[in-house]
Amino acid sequence: MAKVITMYKLRRIWLALGAVWVAMTLYLSLTPDPPEPMHFLNADKLVHALTYSFLMLWFCQIYQLRSSRILIAGLLVVLGVGIEYLQRMTAYRVFDYADMLANSAGVLLSLFLVSSGLGRIGVMLETKIFKTAE
């Protein structure tokens, strides 16, 4: 069995930043007039996919076990679906199954990418930071 290296020294910071990203995602998803960083047909779907892909990639830096990553993937998919239902309850946002699909696609993309080495970026950064500090 391969040794799993986790980020212990900066774990709280990584988790706090992840919580900020989730809170920002919630806020931007539920605010009446969110910024639109891209302007082309279906740009919002790309933004959805990139947002959830980033969240998944971020939390995969903290949680290295496959079972933890699958749990995180499930939670992020539930978050994306839940936000759409919350948007349905507002008078100013639109419920969209395609957004749910884009969110889930972003999660699955990063779940796939972390197996190619991108899931160890955080460990490499932390190792490099604390190696140079010694």
N, C-alpha and C positions, 0 to 999 in steps of 0.2 A: 504494500500500500504506500502511495506517495505521501511524503510529508507535506502537510498543508501549513503554509506560512501565513499568519494573519497579522494585521496591522494593529499592534497593541498600543504603541506610544502615542499615536495620533488618532486613535479610534474615536474618541469622543468628539474631536474636531470634525472628522470625516462624517460622523453621524449627525452632528449639529448642522453642518453644511447641507447634508442630504435632506434634513428636515426643513431647512430653509427653501430648498428647491421644490420640495413637495408643497409647502405652504404657498410659494410663489405660483406654482402650477394651479393650485386651488383658486387663489385670488384671481389670476389672469383668466381662468376658465369661467369664473362667476361674476366678474366685473362687467358693468354694462357696456363699456367701450374700450376693450383691450387694444393695445398697439398691434399693428399688422406689419411685421418685419419684412414680408415678401408680398409682392403684388403680381400675381399671374393666376391663371385658371387653376383652381384647386390647391393654391399655395397653403391654405389652412390645413389641408391633409398632410402635407409635408411637414409643417410646423408641429402638428400632433405627433407624427411618427418620430421626428427628431427629438421632441421633448421627452417622450416616453422611452426612447432609445437611450438618451442621455441618463435619465433616472435609473434605468436598469443597469447601465454600464457603471454608473456611480456606486450603486449599492453592491454590485458584484465585486468592486474593489475591496469592500469591507468584509463581505461574506464569501468565502472561498469554497465552501462545501457545495456540492451539486444540489443536495436536498434543500439547503438554505436558498440557493439561487432560484430553484423552482418555486419555492414558497414566495419569494420576493416577486417573481414574475406573475404569479397568481394574484398577489396583493395589488400589483400595479395595474393589472387588467381590471380587477374589481374597482380600483380607483377611477380608471378611465370610464368604465361603464357607469359607476355611481355619479360621477360628475355630469355625465350626459343627462341622467335622470334629474339631478339637481337643476340643470339648465332648463329642463322642461317645466319646472315649477316657477321659473321667472317669466316676466313679461317681455324681457329684453334679450334673451338668449335663445338659441335654436337647438332642439334635440335632434341628433343626427347619428344614425347607425353607422354611417361611413366614418365618422369621427371615432367611434368605438373601434372599428376595424383598423383605422390608422394608428390609434394608440396601441392596440394589441400587436400590430405588425412591428411597431418600433420596439416593443418589449421583446418580441421573438427575434428580431434582428440582432439585438445586443446579446440575447441569450446565446445565439449562435456565435457571435463575434468573440465573446469572452473565452470560448473554448480554443480560439486561435491565438491566444496570448494576450489579448487586450484586457483580460480579467486580472492581469498581474501588474498593471501599470502602477497602481497605488502602492503595492508592495515594493516595486522597484524604486519608486520615488522616495518612499520612507526609508528604505535601505540606504539610498544615496544620501539623503539628508543627514541621517545619523552617522553614516560613515565619515562624511566630511566634517561633522561636528566633533569627532573624537580627536 
